Structure formats: structure tokens, C-alpha cells
């Protein structure tokens, strides 16, 4: 499953376990820190969406997904 698929699955589920978005095995340093920040931000977006704040939701999630994909690519 790609990073994008895992992230959308994570965002789409109400109680998705966070380990679905664990960083790639070789992620280190700043990339690991950014990965955790972005995943945490996705968590907040998920809660905001559940609370009815739908404006710009898809655009924000897409931006987060691009960051996660870039980090995953660097870890290869």
C-alpha cells in the first residue's frame, strides 16, 4: 500500500490506529521529525472534519500527503 493510500485510509477512519502511518524504516533526523509533525496534523484535520469543518479539508490533506510522499521517497 502506498503512503497516499495509507494516509487516506487513516484519515477516513474514525478510530484508525496511528501505526498505519509509521514512518518508513530508514527515516531519520529532520525527516522523521517532519513525518511525525505531519501525521499529528492529519490527526487534527481528521478531528476537525468530524466536527463539521469541511472547508478546504481535501486541499489540506493533499498538501500533507505530498509531504509524506516526499519523505518516503527520500527514505528509499
C-alpha positions as CSV (number, residue, x, y, z in Angstrom):
1,X,0.0,0.0,0.0
2,X,1.4,3.4,-0.9
3,X,1.9,6.3,1.5
4,X,-1.0,8.1,-0.1
5,X,-3.3,5.1,0.3
6,X,-2.3,4.6,3.9
7,X,-2.8,8.2,4.7
8,X,-6.3,8.4,3.1
9,X,-7.3,5.2,4.9
10,X,-6.0,6.7,8.2
11,X,-7.9,10.0,7.6
12,X,-11.1,8.2,6.5
13,X,-11.4,6.0,9.6
14,X,-12.8,7.3,12.9
15,X,-10.5,5.2,15.1
16,X,-7.7,4.2,12.8
17,X,-4.6,3.1,14.7
18,X,-1.8,5.6,14.3
19,X,0.8,2.9,13.4
20,X,-0.8,2.8,10.0
21,X,1.3,5.8,9.3
22,X,4.5,4.8,11.0
23,X,7.5,6.4,9.1
24,X,9.4,4.3,6.5
25,X,12.2,2.2,8.1
26,X,15.1,4.4,7.1
27,X,13.6,7.7,8.0
28,X,15.9,9.7,10.3
29,X,16.6,13.1,11.7
30,X,14.6,16.0,10.3
31,X,12.6,13.7,8.0
32,X,11.5,11.6,11.0
33,X,10.5,14.8,12.9
34,X,8.6,16.2,9.9
35,X,6.9,12.9,9.4
36,X,5.6,12.9,13.0
37,X,4.5,16.6,12.7
38,X,2.6,15.9,9.5
39,X,0.9,12.8,10.9
40,X,-0.1,14.7,14.0
41,X,-1.5,17.5,11.9
42,X,-3.5,14.9,9.9
43,X,-4.9,13.7,13.3
44,X,-6.1,17.3,14.0
45,X,-7.6,17.6,10.5
46,X,-9.4,14.3,10.9
47,X,-11.0,15.6,14.2
48,X,-11.9,19.0,12.6
49,X,-13.6,17.2,9.7
50,X,-15.5,15.1,12.2
51,X,-16.6,18.3,13.9
52,X,-18.1,19.6,10.7
53,X,-15.2,21.8,9.5
54,X,-15.2,20.7,5.9
55,X,-13.9,23.8,4.2
56,X,-10.6,23.2,2.4
57,X,-10.3,19.8,4.0
58,X,-9.3,17.9,0.8
59,X,-6.7,20.6,-0.1
60,X,-5.1,20.5,3.3
61,X,-5.0,16.7,3.3
62,X,-3.4,16.7,-0.2
63,X,-0.7,19.0,1.0
64,X,0.1,16.8,3.9
65,X,0.1,13.7,1.6
66,X,2.7,15.4,-0.7
67,X,5.0,16.0,2.3
68,X,4.6,12.4,3.4
69,X,5.3,11.1,-0.1
70,X,8.5,13.3,-0.4
71,X,9.8,12.0,2.9
72,X,9.1,8.4,2.0
73,X,10.9,8.9,-1.3
74,X,14.0,10.3,0.4
75,X,14.0,7.2,2.8
76,X,14.3,4.8,-0.1
